[in-house]
Amino acid sequence: MPEIRRLWRRLLRPVVADMKQVLAWSDWRRRHQWVAQGCHYRRQQATTL
């Protein structure tokens, strides 16, 4: 939810933000969260075995 709010704020103020930069940040953030989630699950599996 915070990412969506941040995107809307950025996209509604185009004078301040470049659309390409906003979308690149969003893409980076989603990939980073995906990697972090994978690390979290791997760490949990290692402790339960």
Predicted model as a PDB file, atoms N, CA, C, CB and O in Angstrom, pLDDT in the B-factor column:
MODEL        1                                                                  
ATOM      1  N   MET A   1       0.804  -1.202   0.000  1.00 77.00           N  
ATOM      2  CA  MET A   1       0.000   0.000   0.000  1.00 77.00           C  
ATOM      3  C   MET A   1       0.850   1.271   0.000  1.00 77.00           C  
ATOM      4  CB  MET A   1      -0.916  -0.005   1.191  1.00 77.00           C  
ATOM      5  O   MET A   1       0.536   2.198  -0.747  1.00 77.00           O  
ATOM      6  N   PRO A   2       1.907   1.355   0.799  1.00 83.00           N  
ATOM      7  CA  PRO A   2       2.715   2.570   0.767  1.00 83.00           C  
ATOM      8  C   PRO A   2       3.316   2.838  -0.618  1.00 83.00           C  
ATOM      9  CB  PRO A   2       3.825   2.474   1.797  1.00 83.00           C  
ATOM     10  O   PRO A   2       3.445   3.989  -1.036  1.00 83.00           O  
ATOM     11  N   GLU A   3       3.681   1.759  -1.325  1.00 83.00           N  
ATOM     12  CA  GLU A   3       4.250   1.958  -2.661  1.00 83.00           C  
ATOM     13  C   GLU A   3       3.213   2.566  -3.602  1.00 83.00           C  
ATOM     14  CB  GLU A   3       4.769   0.623  -3.232  1.00 83.00           C  
ATOM     15  O   GLU A   3       3.533   3.452  -4.395  1.00 83.00           O  
ATOM     16  N   ILE A   4       1.983   2.093  -3.513  1.00 84.00           N  
ATOM     17  CA  ILE A   4       0.922   2.617  -4.377  1.00 84.00           C  
ATOM     18  C   ILE A   4       0.680   4.095  -4.081  1.00 84.00           C  
ATOM     19  CB  ILE A   4      -0.385   1.810  -4.189  1.00 84.00           C  
ATOM     20  O   ILE A   4       0.537   4.905  -4.997  1.00 84.00           O  
ATOM     21  N   ARG A   5       0.637   4.438  -2.798  1.00 85.00           N  
ATOM     22  CA  ARG A   5       0.452   5.849  -2.420  1.00 85.00           C  
ATOM     23  C   ARG A   5       1.586   6.705  -2.950  1.00 85.00           C  
ATOM     24  CB  ARG A   5       0.359   5.994  -0.894  1.00 85.00           C  
ATOM     25  O   ARG A   5       1.362   7.799  -3.469  1.00 85.00           O  
ATOM     26  N   ARG A   6       2.806   6.200  -2.816  1.00 83.00           N  
ATOM     27  CA  ARG A   6       3.962   6.970  -3.291  1.00 83.00           C  
ATOM     28  C   ARG A   6       3.888   7.161  -4.806  1.00 83.00           C  
ATOM     29  CB  ARG A   6       5.286   6.264  -2.902  1.00 83.00           C  
ATOM     30  O   ARG A   6       4.157   8.249  -5.314  1.00 83.00           O  
ATOM     31  N   LEU A   7       3.522   6.101  -5.521  1.00 83.00           N  
ATOM     32  CA  LEU A   7       3.395   6.219  -6.975  1.00 83.00           C  
ATOM     33  C   LEU A   7       2.344   7.251  -7.368  1.00 83.00           C  
ATOM     34  CB  LEU A   7       3.044   4.866  -7.584  1.00 83.00           C  
ATOM     35  O   LEU A   7       2.582   8.078  -8.248  1.00 83.00           O  
ATOM     36  N   TRP A   8       1.201   7.204  -6.729  1.00 82.00           N  
ATOM     37  CA  TRP A   8       0.139   8.173  -7.056  1.00 82.00           C  
ATOM     38  C   TRP A   8       0.587   9.596  -6.794  1.00 82.00           C  
ATOM     39  CB  TRP A   8      -1.126   7.876  -6.250  1.00 82.00           C  
ATOM     40  O   TRP A   8       0.344  10.493  -7.601  1.00 82.00           O  
ATOM     41  N   ARG A   9       1.249   9.802  -5.647  1.00 80.00           N  
ATOM     42  CA  ARG A   9       1.734  11.153  -5.340  1.00 80.00           C  
ATOM     43  C   ARG A   9       2.706  11.636  -6.401  1.00 80.00           C  
ATOM     44  CB  ARG A   9       2.407  11.186  -3.962  1.00 80.00           C  
ATOM     45  O   ARG A   9       2.646  12.784  -6.842  1.00 80.00           O  
ATOM     46  N   ARG A  10       3.604  10.742  -6.807  1.00 77.00           N  
ATOM     47  CA  ARG A  10       4.606  11.102  -7.813  1.00 77.00           C  
ATOM     48  C   ARG A  10       3.983  11.345  -9.183  1.00 77.00           C  
ATOM     49  CB  ARG A  10       5.657  10.011  -7.916  1.00 77.00           C  
ATOM     50  O   ARG A  10       4.351  12.291  -9.879  1.00 77.00           O  
ATOM     51  N   LEU A  11       3.050  10.497  -9.563  1.00 79.00           N  
ATOM     52  CA  LEU A  11       2.449  10.618 -10.888  1.00 79.00           C  
ATOM     53  C   LEU A  11       1.510  11.816 -10.990  1.00 79.00           C  
ATOM     54  CB  LEU A  11       1.697   9.348 -11.233  1.00 79.00           C  
ATOM     55  O   LEU A  11       1.329  12.368 -12.076  1.00 79.00           O  
ATOM     56  N   LEU A  12       0.914  12.222  -9.880  1.00 78.00           N  
ATOM     57  CA  LEU A  12       0.011  13.360  -9.901  1.00 78.00           C  
ATOM     58  C   LEU A  12       0.757  14.692  -9.892  1.00 78.00           C  
ATOM     59  CB  LEU A  12      -0.927  13.291  -8.721  1.00 78.00           C  
ATOM     60  O   LEU A  12       0.166  15.743 -10.143  1.00 78.00           O  
ATOM     61  N   ARG A  13       2.056  14.644  -9.601  1.00 73.00           N  
ATOM     62  CA  ARG A  13       2.869  15.858  -9.633  1.00 73.00           C  
ATOM     63  C   ARG A  13       3.951  15.695 -10.703  1.00 73.00           C  
ATOM     64  CB  ARG A  13       3.505  16.150  -8.230  1.00 73.00           C  
ATOM     65  O   ARG A  13       5.127  15.577 -10.357  1.00 73.00           O  
ATOM     66  N   PRO A  14       3.594  15.685 -11.982  1.00 61.00           N  
ATOM     67  CA  PRO A  14       4.568  15.406 -13.040  1.00 61.00           C  
ATOM     68  C   PRO A  14       5.654  16.473 -13.185  1.00 61.00           C  
ATOM     69  CB  PRO A  14       3.852  15.256 -14.345  1.00 61.00           C  
ATOM     70  O   PRO A  14       6.707  16.204 -13.763  1.00 61.00           O  
ATOM     71  N   VAL A  15       5.415  17.661 -12.677  1.00 60.00           N  
ATOM     72  CA  VAL A  15       6.435  18.700 -12.770  1.00 60.00           C  
ATOM     73  C   VAL A  15       7.653  18.322 -11.936  1.00 60.00           C  
ATOM     74  CB  VAL A  15       5.872  20.056 -12.313  1.00 60.00           C  
ATOM     75  O   VAL A  15       8.790  18.603 -12.314  1.00 60.00           O  
ATOM     76  N   VAL A  16       7.405  17.690 -10.812  1.00 55.00           N  
ATOM     77  CA  VAL A  16       8.476  17.326  -9.892  1.00 55.00           C  
ATOM     78  C   VAL A  16       9.140  16.014 -10.305  1.00 55.00           C  
ATOM     79  CB  VAL A  16       7.934  17.216  -8.467  1.00 55.00           C  
ATOM     80  O   VAL A  16      10.357  15.869 -10.186  1.00 55.00           O  
ATOM     81  N   ALA A  17       8.351  15.066 -10.786  1.00 62.00           N  
ATOM     82  CA  ALA A  17       8.878  13.726 -11.044  1.00 62.00           C  
ATOM     83  C   ALA A  17       8.838  13.377 -12.531  1.00 62.00           C  
ATOM     84  CB  ALA A  17       8.090  12.690 -10.248  1.00 62.00           C  
ATOM     85  O   ALA A  17       7.906  13.738 -13.250  1.00 62.00           O  
ATOM     86  N   ASP A  18       9.842  12.690 -12.955  1.00 78.00           N  
ATOM     87  CA  ASP A  18       9.901  12.163 -14.309  1.00 78.00           C  
ATOM     88  C   ASP A  18       9.235  10.783 -14.298  1.00 78.00           C  
ATOM     89  CB  ASP A  18      11.387  12.085 -14.832  1.00 78.00           C  
ATOM     90  O   ASP A  18       9.583   9.928 -13.482  1.00 78.00           O  
ATOM     91  N   MET A  19       8.285  10.572 -15.200  1.00 79.00           N  
ATOM     92  CA  MET A  19       7.515   9.324 -15.245  1.00 79.00           C  
ATOM     93  C   MET A  19       8.432   8.104 -15.342  1.00 79.00           C  
ATOM     94  CB  MET A  19       6.543   9.342 -16.432  1.00 79.00           C  
ATOM     95  O   MET A  19       8.193   7.097 -14.675  1.00 79.00           O  
ATOM     96  N   LYS A  20       9.458   8.186 -16.152  1.00 84.00           N  
ATOM     97  CA  LYS A  20      10.368   7.057 -16.327  1.00 84.00           C  
ATOM     98  C   LYS A  20      11.081   6.726 -15.012  1.00 84.00           C  
ATOM     99  CB  LYS A  20      11.399   7.366 -17.432  1.00 84.00           C  
ATOM    100  O   LYS A  20      11.253   5.554 -14.676  1.00 84.00           O  
ATOM    101  N   GLN A  21      11.488   7.738 -14.282  1.00 84.00           N  
ATOM    102  CA  GLN A  21      12.167   7.533 -13.004  1.00 84.00           C  
ATOM    103  C   GLN A  21      11.227   6.908 -11.973  1.00 84.00           C  
ATOM    104  CB  GLN A  21      12.717   8.863 -12.476  1.00 84.00           C  
ATOM    105  O   GLN A  21      11.631   6.023 -11.218  1.00 84.00           O  
ATOM    106  N   VAL A  22       9.989   7.361 -11.944  1.00 82.00           N  
ATOM    107  CA  VAL A  22       9.003   6.822 -10.999  1.00 82.00           C  
ATOM    108  C   VAL A  22       8.761   5.347 -11.277  1.00 82.00           C  
ATOM    109  CB  VAL A  22       7.676   7.606 -11.084  1.00 82.00           C  
ATOM    110  O   VAL A  22       8.739   4.538 -10.349  1.00 82.00           O  
ATOM    111  N   LEU A  23       8.582   4.990 -12.535  1.00 87.00           N  
ATOM    112  CA  LEU A  23       8.325   3.597 -12.882  1.00 87.00           C  
ATOM    113  C   LEU A  23       9.558   2.723 -12.644  1.00 87.00           C  
ATOM    114  CB  LEU A  23       7.882   3.491 -14.341  1.00 87.00           C  
ATOM    115  O   LEU A  23       9.430   1.562 -12.257  1.00 87.00           O  
ATOM    116  N   ALA A  24      10.731   3.269 -12.870  1.00 90.00           N  
ATOM    117  CA  ALA A  24      11.962   2.511 -12.602  1.00 90.00           C  
ATOM    118  C   ALA A  24      12.091   2.222 -11.112  1.00 90.00           C  
ATOM    119  CB  ALA A  24      13.204   3.286 -13.106  1.00 90.00           C  
ATOM    120  O   ALA A  24      12.472   1.117 -10.725  1.00 90.00           O  
ATOM    121  N   TRP A  25      11.773   3.218 -10.264  1.00 89.00           N  
ATOM    122  CA  TRP A  25      11.827   3.004  -8.819  1.00 89.00           C  
ATOM    123  C   TRP A  25      10.849   1.905  -8.405  1.00 89.00           C  
ATOM    124  CB  TRP A  25      11.513   4.313  -8.066  1.00 89.00           C  
ATOM    125  O   TRP A  25      11.184   1.032  -7.605  1.00 89.00           O  
ATOM    126  N   SER A  26       9.638   1.959  -8.960  1.00 91.00           N  
ATOM    127  CA  SER A  26       8.625   0.967  -8.617  1.00 91.00           C  
ATOM    128  C   SER A  26       9.079  -0.432  -9.019  1.00 91.00           C  
ATOM    129  CB  SER A  26       7.292   1.306  -9.292  1.00 91.00           C  
ATOM    130  O   SER A  26       8.895  -1.390  -8.268  1.00 91.00           O  
ATOM    131  N   ASP A  27       9.667  -0.546 -10.194  1.00 95.00           N  
ATOM    132  CA  ASP A  27      10.166  -1.840 -10.665  1.00 95.00           C  
ATOM    133  C   ASP A  27      11.273  -2.348  -9.745  1.00 95.00           C  
ATOM    134  CB  ASP A  27      10.685  -1.727 -12.117  1.00 95.00           C  
ATOM    135  O   ASP A  27      11.274  -3.518  -9.363  1.00 95.00           O  
ATOM    136  N   TRP A  28      12.221  -1.468  -9.386  1.00 95.00           N  
ATOM    137  CA  TRP A  28      13.299  -1.857  -8.488  1.00 95.00           C  
ATOM    138  C   TRP A  28      12.740  -2.322  -7.150  1.00 95.00           C  
ATOM    139  CB  TRP A  28      14.275  -0.694  -8.284  1.00 95.00           C  
ATOM    140  O   TRP A  28      13.178  -3.334  -6.604  1.00 95.00           O  
ATOM    141  N   ARG A  29      11.772  -1.578  -6.626  1.00 94.00           N  
ATOM    142  CA  ARG A  29      11.201  -1.893  -5.315  1.00 94.00           C  
ATOM    143  C   ARG A  29      10.514  -3.253  -5.319  1.00 94.00           C  
ATOM    144  CB  ARG A  29      10.208  -0.810  -4.894  1.00 94.00           C  
ATOM    145  O   ARG A  29      10.683  -4.031  -4.380  1.00 94.00           O  
ATOM    146  N   ARG A  30       9.737  -3.554  -6.369  1.00 95.00           N  
ATOM    147  CA  ARG A  30       9.057  -4.843  -6.448  1.00 95.00           C  
ATOM    148  C   ARG A  30      10.062  -5.984  -6.541  1.00 95.00           C  
ATOM    149  CB  ARG A  30       8.110  -4.876  -7.649  1.00 95.00           C  
ATOM    150  O   ARG A  30       9.881  -7.020  -5.901  1.00 95.00           O  
ATOM    151  N   ARG A  31      11.126  -5.805  -7.337  1.00 96.00           N  
ATOM    152  CA  ARG A  31      12.147  -6.846  -7.440  1.00 96.00           C  
ATOM    153  C   ARG A  31      12.861  -7.043  -6.104  1.00 96.00           C  
ATOM    154  CB  ARG A  31      13.163  -6.493  -8.537  1.00 96.00           C  
ATOM    155  O   ARG A  31      13.122  -8.174  -5.696  1.00 96.00           O  
ATOM    156  N   HIS A  32      13.172  -5.951  -5.433  1.00 97.00           N  
ATOM    157  CA  HIS A  32      13.847  -6.029  -4.136  1.00 97.00           C  
ATOM    158  C   HIS A  32      12.973  -6.766  -3.115  1.00 97.00           C  
ATOM    159  CB  HIS A  32      14.193  -4.611  -3.623  1.00 97.00           C  
ATOM    160  O   HIS A  32      13.483  -7.589  -2.355  1.00 97.00           O  
ATOM    161  N   GLN A  33      11.685  -6.488  -3.084  1.00 96.00           N  
ATOM    162  CA  GLN A  33      10.778  -7.161  -2.157  1.00 96.00           C  
ATOM    163  C   GLN A  33      10.694  -8.650  -2.474  1.00 96.00           C  
ATOM    164  CB  GLN A  33       9.381  -6.526  -2.212  1.00 96.00           C  
ATOM    165  O   GLN A  33      10.619  -9.473  -1.562  1.00 96.00           O  
ATOM    166  N   TRP A  34      10.705  -9.003  -3.758  1.00 96.00           N  
ATOM    167  CA  TRP A  34      10.644 -10.397  -4.167  1.00 96.00           C  
ATOM    168  C   TRP A  34      11.889 -11.149  -3.675  1.00 96.00           C  
ATOM    169  CB  TRP A  34      10.515 -10.503  -5.703  1.00 96.00           C  
ATOM    170  O   TRP A  34      11.780 -12.262  -3.161  1.00 96.00           O  
ATOM    171  N   VAL A  35      13.058 -10.543  -3.834  1.00 97.00           N  
ATOM    172  CA  VAL A  35      14.301 -11.165  -3.372  1.00 97.00           C  
ATOM    173  C   VAL A  35      14.296 -11.299  -1.848  1.00 97.00           C  
ATOM    174  CB  VAL A  35      15.525 -10.340  -3.835  1.00 97.00           C  
ATOM    175  O   VAL A  35      14.679 -12.341  -1.316  1.00 97.00           O  
ATOM    176  N   ALA A  36      13.870 -10.261  -1.154  1.00 96.00           N  
ATOM    177  CA  ALA A  36      13.826 -10.297   0.313  1.00 96.00           C  
ATOM    178  C   ALA A  36      12.879 -11.385   0.801  1.00 96.00           C  
ATOM    179  CB  ALA A  36      13.393  -8.933   0.874  1.00 96.00           C  
ATOM    180  O   ALA A  36      13.179 -12.081   1.771  1.00 96.00           O  
ATOM    181  N   GLN A  37      11.751 -11.533   0.141  1.00 96.00           N  
ATOM    182  CA  GLN A  37      10.792 -12.576   0.531  1.00 96.00           C  
ATOM    183  C   GLN A  37      11.411 -13.953   0.346  1.00 96.00           C  
ATOM    184  CB  GLN A  37       9.487 -12.461  -0.293  1.00 96.00           C  
ATOM    185  O   GLN A  37      11.252 -14.819   1.206  1.00 96.00           O  
ATOM    186  N   GLY A  38      12.112 -14.170  -0.760  1.00 96.00           N  
ATOM    187  CA  GLY A  38      12.780 -15.450  -0.991  1.00 96.00           C  
ATOM    188  C   GLY A  38      13.810 -15.755   0.082  1.00 96.00           C  
ATOM    189  O   GLY A  38      13.899 -16.886   0.560  1.00 96.00           O  
ATOM    190  N   CYS A  39      14.587 -14.749   0.462  1.00 95.00           N  
ATOM    191  CA  CYS A  39      15.580 -14.929   1.530  1.00 95.00           C  
ATOM    192  C   CYS A  39      14.899 -15.283   2.846  1.00 95.00           C  
ATOM    193  CB  CYS A  39      16.431 -13.654   1.701  1.00 95.00           C  
ATOM    194  O   CYS A  39      15.371 -16.144   3.589  1.00 95.00           O  
ATOM    195  N   HIS A  40      13.807 -14.623   3.122  1.00 95.00           N  
ATOM    196  CA  HIS A  40      13.061 -14.885   4.356  1.00 95.00           C  
ATOM    197  C   HIS A  40      12.573 -16.330   4.393  1.00 95.00           C  
ATOM    198  CB  HIS A  40      11.869 -13.918   4.485  1.00 95.00           C  
ATOM    199  O   HIS A  40      12.725 -17.013   5.406  1.00 95.00           O  
ATOM    200  N   TYR A  41      11.988 -16.794   3.291  1.00 93.00           N  
ATOM    201  CA  TYR A  41      11.476 -18.167   3.252  1.00 93.00           C  
ATOM    202  C   TYR A  41      12.610 -19.184   3.350  1.00 93.00           C  
ATOM    203  CB  TYR A  41      10.673 -18.401   1.966  1.00 93.00           C  
ATOM    204  O   TYR A  41      12.464 -20.203   4.024  1.00 93.00           O  
ATOM    205  N   ARG A  42      13.739 -18.923   2.688  1.00 93.00           N  
ATOM    206  CA  ARG A  42      14.874 -19.845   2.775  1.00 93.00           C  
ATOM    207  C   ARG A  42      15.414 -19.908   4.201  1.00 93.00           C  
ATOM    208  CB  ARG A  42      15.989 -19.419   1.806  1.00 93.00           C  
ATOM    209  O   ARG A  42      15.766 -20.985   4.683  1.00 93.00           O  
ATOM    210  N   ARG A  43      15.482 -18.779   4.870  1.00 91.00           N  
ATOM    211  CA  ARG A  43      15.966 -18.744   6.244  1.00 91.00           C  
ATOM    212  C   ARG A  43      15.019 -19.515   7.164  1.00 91.00           C  
ATOM    213  CB  ARG A  43      16.118 -17.290   6.726  1.00 91.00           C  
ATOM    214  O   ARG A  43      15.467 -20.231   8.060  1.00 91.00           O  
ATOM    215  N   GLN A  44      13.718 -19.371   6.944  1.00 90.00           N  
ATOM    216  CA  GLN A  44      12.735 -20.106   7.763  1.00 90.00           C  
ATOM    217  C   GLN A  44      12.857 -21.615   7.538  1.00 90.00           C  
ATOM    218  CB  GLN A  44      11.294 -19.637   7.434  1.00 90.00           C  
ATOM    219  O   GLN A  44      12.769 -22.393   8.488  1.00 90.00           O  
ATOM    220  N   GLN A  45      13.059 -22.030   6.283  1.00 90.00           N  
ATOM    221  CA  GLN A  45      13.203 -23.465   5.990  1.00 90.00           C  
ATOM    222  C   GLN A  45      14.447 -24.021   6.656  1.00 90.00           C  
ATOM    223  CB  GLN A  45      13.264 -23.711   4.469  1.00 90.00           C  
ATOM    224  O   GLN A  45      14.425 -25.134   7.181  1.00 90.00           O  
ATOM    225  N   ALA A  46      15.522 -23.266   6.640  1.00 87.00           N  
ATOM    226  CA  ALA A  46      16.776 -23.744   7.225  1.00 87.00           C  
ATOM    227  C   ALA A  46      16.640 -23.940   8.733  1.00 87.00           C  
ATOM    228  CB  ALA A  46      17.914 -22.761   6.924  1.00 87.00           C  
ATOM    229  O   ALA A  46      17.271 -24.841   9.287  1.00 87.00           O  
ATOM    230  N   THR A  47      15.853 -23.141   9.395  1.00 86.00           N  
ATOM    231  CA  THR A  47      15.719 -23.269  10.851  1.00 86.00           C  
ATOM    232  C   THR A  47      14.741 -24.368  11.240  1.00 86.00           C  
ATOM    233  CB  THR A  47      15.269 -21.949  11.455  1.00 86.00           C  
ATOM    234  O   THR A  47      14.806 -24.873  12.360  1.00 86.00           O  
ATOM    235  N   THR A  48      13.831 -24.753  10.339  1.00 78.00           N  
ATOM    236  CA  THR A  48      12.856 -25.788  10.679  1.00 78.00           C  
ATOM    237  C   THR A  48      13.367 -27.190  10.343  1.00 78.00           C  
ATOM    238  CB  THR A  48      11.546 -25.528   9.950  1.00 78.00           C  
ATOM    239  O   THR A  48      12.788 -28.178  10.794  1.00 78.00           O  
ATOM    240  N   LEU A  49      14.430 -27.287   9.566  1.00 66.00           N  
ATOM    241  CA  LEU A  49      14.939 -28.619   9.214  1.00 66.00           C  
ATOM    242  C   LEU A  49      15.781 -29.141  10.276  1.00 66.00           C  
ATOM    243  CB  LEU A  49      15.704 -28.607   7.941  1.00 66.00           C  
ATOM    244  O   LEU A  49      16.301 -30.250  10.163  1.00 66.00           O  
TER     245      LEU A  49                                                      
ENDMDL                                                                          
END                                                                             
